[in-house]
Amino acid sequence: LNRLQVVLQHLKMSSNTDSTAEVLLSKSGGAGVITLNRPKALNALTLSMIRQIYPQIKTWEQDPETFLIIIKGTGGKAFCAGGDIRAITDAGKAGGRLAEDFFREEYMLNYAIGTCKKPYVALIDGITMGGGVGVSIHGHFRVATEKTLFAMPETAIGLFPDVGGGYFLPRLSGKIGYYLALTGFRLKGRDVLKAGIATHFVESEKLPALEKDLIALKSPSKENIADLLNSYHGKSEVHQEKQFVLDEHMEKINSLFSANTVEEIIKKLKQDGSPFAMKQLETLNKMSPTSLKLTLRQLREGASMSLKDVLTMEYRLSQACMKGHDFYEGVRAVLIDKDQAPRWKPAALEEVADEFVNNCFKPLGNYDLKL
């Protein structure tokens, strides 16, 4: 019977939304529910989705009848695999406005989530990367499942871990964030919780029940929501406690990725010589040298900045990347031709001049992101 009630409830909820829409926005009980609905595209964010979600969050935030906001994805494979990189690439090549607008409005949305006065619960079931991290990580609660796959793989496409990566990554324990940012390493399932990216872990099949219970909360304060999430989290197969995937490497990660420059990190990896270090070296050698330098500085500076200032900095970097070479080449190699053989320019770390890196961080005057 319960299952049937959930189905009926769901039908009732989605009756006021067009199921072919890219994003479904509905109100259920005291909850505003955002459903990313591009399953074939792994729920990648488009500018039109951002333009629908942002004002809705702002409206719900002011609405005395809305007590919490839930965001989830459809299709069972992904929460949200990123931003609509293809559209941005095409626009950037053509000199279109989208390359400016997309990042500007995406970061405004990230900031709205990071400053949202209503409890915000992201159900990060499935692939959660790039732009998907941006619409989840800055909220109060992130619920991972055994299907969650987290990564910030931007250095592989000539970009950098944006959407506030410069804020949350350096704040993870030790140097995990630096490691994830530079290598694009993928975390799965419980490891997403153990790394500090998720706040709770619940089995995927229990999410409909959890959502129903969240919606049914009589007085959904942050504390009550936390209690409910904790009770689900507590019931999830405690006996399956496996070690954190990076545990055995943490000491190495913390020392190797604490260097001030990418060249130093490379040098330390070579000196270390362990199989783990060699594997990281191999990975970093495939990444855009420009991206690696921008990313390390982004995280080192972001570590002591507010989210607002980080997003302002990242907007500057995004526009520098749109004017450069590596982003278009990375997208070609990874997403379009899929030959996985990007030809980066410059091709070596030592050829990426400090002056060039400094220029990428310079204010854009009237074009700066204003939050």
Steps between C-alpha positions, in 0.01 A plus 500: 500500500782734593656464159165583339459809714845619397411448133170686539667777693757524224234515227321769694821697532601478138151567367573872508828465312578408142688171512695589185635818661875510574431577863186433704415742780224396734369560849416204720389557857747750642771403254607661174627221274745557214529203263773512235335329203744438215569131565645435152751780555569377857308806625774739387409861581399733220471876527122475471491259798713741704264783405204303632660370820655826621180711527311203644752461785477873567118480506492196730752665729253786559190278518380438859329178381820346366716341771762314302631451147581158352700453178530169314552356152298261283600190308683304769850551353592853594414774743671747265814423302598863445425808295401501135864519390421444132273803474758714681774378264299582188408842635856575608638412157239717332567784743145464632372644827419158645858451616465811716140451604522133586782532752363825643153361561624157609720659767213725609295182549785336695512806726121502546526138620797579725311786668152345493310563824281192455649154564617361166522122450678360194442132420822430312406156368718399202757705307571836665768702328586861418178700477318225692739555789423873479126451556553261795821562696411850621167390652454391861455127433640268233375144502722251315404144405690192384446631144661839560805570287667829585778670305625840394669395172550849356880498465452230233300740281711813540279651768529510882275364780260793505147545645665588831764226492749760620289526815403145595797299371776661712269466804489118479728317743871507433582547134219280366344796320824590323541138395142474368529835320827433319453131413122487452496184716154341528343422834220245521220425746593522866835653414316816393380526861837409649674768296261758649316577177172337605350555846301173505489158336171324421436203268365608164181293533411684822505847343129505403408419861746759630357762269146413611604531866672833434186633334283370786705667778265698720748771593792473260767694686864438411529291819199282415627446148842407638338255745304333221806474275705367792244227570506384135877527495525296820289218357709464188698177532736611774672163497634564152752751630784477253810713516505832317651435156769766552582406861818310422620786279404793720846551644648516151220722367547744788873531448519476119214740429605763753759654268463865392536438128395229256865452402581427864216249525636324188850501648376355830307226316812404304713497815243289682504238226231276656241333273241746636721802423581369152132456425428861601790619288359316200158660559634853543708465183176460301341817637518850354814661650321836499201350685724342762666834576173693512344231721777482758498877541118510503493257796790655687337843482147370548595330825474830687233674292122525539278309257403834346862597433584151372219510244608850391855365451373192316293712263821681399670166442203368298521794263876458464444134407234599245757724331773237507584186303490205738130497587394457136772243439409307817132489409593385150719218630275380780143574388490553123763290317554289814857419393616582857810659350485873570786712364542760771652842433732561671581131526731516802461647848816708476358670189197631692630843601426643844399823330235315299363335816496834684304659216228234525431612859476872420169683561277550196375847592138539395495138383579357844245271662293700749341301780 
